């Protein structure tokens, strides 16, 4: 066996990263801010487990998520365990199996996930996923609420709504209906066509469509170019609806949603992409993602996935979104962490220790200076004035105000 060098022994696997103190503080502050935002909208926090049996974790979620999931045998039962690659199906299980009643459920979450491979060149294999899910609300109102909450979170994070933001809209049923009308199932090439469209590979798609009659393949060929401004919806009506009339309802939903969002967010650009197939295997309606200029990855994405809880015994309307906290925080790293901590001397002084406890209870950061250390986070220090320990600015103490 090749002996591993000390340098290589400390290397992390590709796509797996760590957060050092400043970055970790920023991500944690962001997590708290976004969960507080969700709470103000009425979304309750849940904490699904990191690992579950695969027959509950992966049931009904499709091949994509199955391939992303690390699987290991359970030493206690011999059954296969999965380390979650996506928290959304877990929250759907909680709504269907653990929460009772027919009321609307608003749930939010934050936690680590793990992927067997990166979903893109820029993506992490260990995303810190934060999201919100809405159960029991069908139709346009539910879609508007989760998109509005997503944009509100982007705003809370510090990415100004309307500041070079683009909202990408699609519909999970459009491809489904166009594919059904094409005869691809009879030819046994459904999965290959899906893969080619998902990769936006026109040459691969053209090779596959050679196996279908020209009139049947026209819709799938046209779908590749169905992206752009709102006029795409009119083009889809003209070019696709005759062969696949069921898409008319999907296009109507997108028109209604676009109109409502334009009224609420006139400065956010809307982009239609009817061939956006990420999550296609379980999305059943509107899908959406928000992008900012200069970043190839979505800041957040989501969509409707009605009846995903059916496999757990409770079919419900459902929609939601998620973001990767690492990715979102990376867009904000130009912001400096406030340096307003208080330095305290390392003394066995009961009155000093009492004052430190009081300050910490009030939310202040107090760092005891051990062995003469200095800490750049400390803009103030504890100074004894008239027998009382008090925080003073370092400049003031150096000027001799505190003795």
Secondary structure, DSSP 8 states (H G I E B T S, - for coil): -----HHHHT---TT-----HHHHHHHHHHHHHHHHHHHHTT-EE----SEEEHHHHSTTS-HHHHHH-EEEE-TTT--EEEE-S-SHHHHHHIIIIIS-SSS-EEEEEEEE---SS-SSTT--SS-EEEEEEEES--SHHHHHHHHHHHHHHHHHHT--TTSSEEEEEEEHHHHHHHHHHHTHHHHT-HHHHHHHHHTT-HHHHHHHHTTS-HHHHHHHHHHTT-EESTHHHHHHHHHHTTT-TTHHHHHHHHHHHHHHHHHH-TTSEEEEETT--TTTTT--SEEEEEEETT-SS-SEEEEE-TTGGGGGT----EEEEEEEHHHHHHTTTTS-----EEEEE----HHHHHHHHHHHHTT--EEEEGGG---TTEEEEEEEETTEEEEEEHHHHHTT---
